[in-house]
Amino acid sequence: MFKRWLCLALVLVMGMGAFSLAEEIALEDGAATVDVAEDGLLVDELADGIEIALPEDLELSLPDADQGLLSGEPEGLEVVEAVNDGDQSDARLELSASKLLIGIGEKCTLLRATRIPEDSSDAVTWSSSKRSVAKVNKQTGKITGVKKGQATITARTESGLSASCVVTVRKAPDGVTVTPAELTLSVGDSYRLKGKLPSGTGSTLSYTSGKKKIATVDKRTGVVTAVAPGRTTITVKTFNGHKAACNLTVVEAPAEVFLPDKLTVYLKQKATVAATAVDANGVEVPATFTYSVQNGTGKVSVNTTTGRIKGTAEGTAFIYVTAHNGVSTHLVNGEPVQTFCIVKVVKAPEKVELAATDATIGVGDTIDLAPRVLAKDGSVIEGADYAVSSSDESVLGVSESGVVTGLKAGGGTVTVTTSNGVQASCSVTVTEKETNRVNYRLFAAYSYYDSLPFVKRNSESMATVFKKSDIDGQGYTTKVLGNPSKSGIQSGIASFFKEADDNDVSIVYLCSHGHNNKSSYSSYRLSLMGYDSHKNNSRYYLTAKEIFNSVQAIKGNVILILDSCYSGTFINDMKGRLDDEDGRIAVLAAASNTKATFYTNKAKSVDFFTFFLLQGLGYNEKEGWWTKNADADKGSYPGYFLADKKGNGDGAATLGEFYSFAANCIDVNIPTYMKKSWYWGETSKVQKTRFYAGNLKNLVIYRPE
């Protein structure tokens, strides 16, 4: 044995030295073969007992096992790792996966080897621990599934680095599914789809997007990224061609989030606060929300995912919300404001009391049931939520506050129900309307209560004062809407005045920001909440044409009061159409082509147009009194009816007297007010009101009760 190794060593040494003509040395099954160039030495077989005499000047020393080129028996040769050039202390080999699941017959090219630091000269070779289960191409690393089982695929570099991946081989799949099958994402969102194979099968899965401009997907992981609004299909595919698809909808990302301003929840009972989101154009978009609570004088618990809350202590708490993309605000006058809901925790209702349990009214008449919600101890629950319903809405109209209106002859029941199911009812009979009887109605709507602190009080004061009118025994039926949508105003007007006839008097009062927009169809716009952020979205404003269409549909005598900046422009826009109505529609406008003005004190803020309109009827809105003497009887009018006093003094206010008193007060007082620190308006211009009287200037619209 030693002689055989000695001969091999001799051949190697001589091949490197004396036999410089040697071209190839091969070792196979214990025999060494040396091929040399022509005229060179050829050794075909080295058998035991054959000795080759060494030249006298040749020194031969065999290397130690831990240094040498060879060790052990020839048939078990083990190559010792070569020393890497340079500092290789941090060198490593990384694979693109530590485990793979493939199918029988699949040719998988997913596995990649990366040498760190990179060394392009350090070649990688691949091997399989069980070629009968999974074969691997020695040079490329392509894996082929052969039969069920597991095999370890190893990559090695010439410098001795290695890394392994466990490959599981199962039978080829006969299908595939993907979860979810329907998905909606906002622009910028990412979501990982989950492809699933039938039990006992194997395959790598590949994902593709039908429209990369809408959404991209990582081919191997299934992570989808939403790019732009639209619809596309994300498809998952097995190696043998089976497919499944997820229908993806991409919407704009939330730009604003909203919660109800206020919510009442009963102590130890549950309720839900529901958030909504809109995109940069004001269009509502799907979103995932996270809710949080800040307890104040009261306490609530909140489910951070669903918004389900429970009142745990009486008082006030605050619920906040954040959309999945981090948005937690909405815009007010173009500035982001934290979105929150004020939650009032009150005692649970035990009883509902109504002003009447049985009543008779005429067609067009009203009765206020004035619901009172009581706790178990008999105390009134202020701000308690309840719903008012009518058994026959064609006969009995009802308001959210419990005011019942007779719509036509008949009868029915009005029921008030709290959110926890406590009820009380009133039986109401409606009698026929008298022939030629005049019905008086006032509809008021306001917007921007956050930035115009007087609009709510303006609208409610108009309703309060006109309720105290008594013209031939008839008072005003009133309705007030706070921060309504565009469709809410339009449908509200249509519904409230649907029973009006040619004898009736109808007042429509609108109070909000106004704009003089020359680029639109109409140069006048009445803006609604959200207009500052969405000026080009028609959902957030009413044009002069839209307002006119609503009042034109009302039968009888109609008075439109526009309390906003630039409201006189409405008359300019609609002059031709107003003339076509034969004088039955009148318009009172707070300002011509200027801004309206107001007193800025937050506690008692008033805008001057409505303030003087009401003062002419005997009501000082700022001070809250009905007479000149604040200590006098709050419901009386002892000689303090200035609109009539400065008119014909007959004890009733005509439309002309109503307007003239307010217009004169503005002309006289505004120049002085402009110098005050509490004044808001254009200090370079005096507010000028506008009046289109039609044929209604002498129409009696108010008489103190």
Secondary structure, DSSP 8 states (H G I E B T S, - for coil): -HHHHHHHHHHHHHHHTT-TTEEEEEEETTEEEEEESTTS--B----TT------TT-------TTTSS--S-GGG--------SS--TT-EEEES-SEEEEETT-EE----EEEES--TTS-EEEEES-TTTEEE-TTT--EEE-SSEEEEEEEEETTS-EEEEEEEEEB--S--EEE-SEEEEETT-EEE-EEE--TTB----EEEES-TTTEEE-TTT-EEEE-SSEEEEEEEE-TTS-EEEEEEEEE----EEE--SEEEEEBT-EEE---EEE-TTS-B----EEEEEEESSSEEEE-TTT-EEEEEESEEEEEEEEETTS--EEEETTEEEE-EEEEEEE----EEE-S-SEEEEETT-EEE---EEE-TTS-B-TT--EEEEES-TTTEEE-TTSEEEE-SSEEEEEEEEETTS-EEEEEEEEE---TT---EEEEEEE--TTT-TTHHHHHHHHHHHHHTB-BTTB-EEEEEEES--HHHHHHHHHHHTTT--TT-EEEEEEES-EEE-TTSSSSEEEE-TTTTT-TT-GGGEEEHHHHHHHHHTS-SEEEEEEESTTTHHHHHHHHHHHHTTTT-EEEEES-SSS---EE--TTT-EEHHHHHHHHHTT-BTTTTBSSSSTTS-TT--SS--HHHHTTT-SSSEEHHHHHHHHHHHHHHHHHHHTTSTTEES-TTS----EEE-TT-TT-EEE-B-
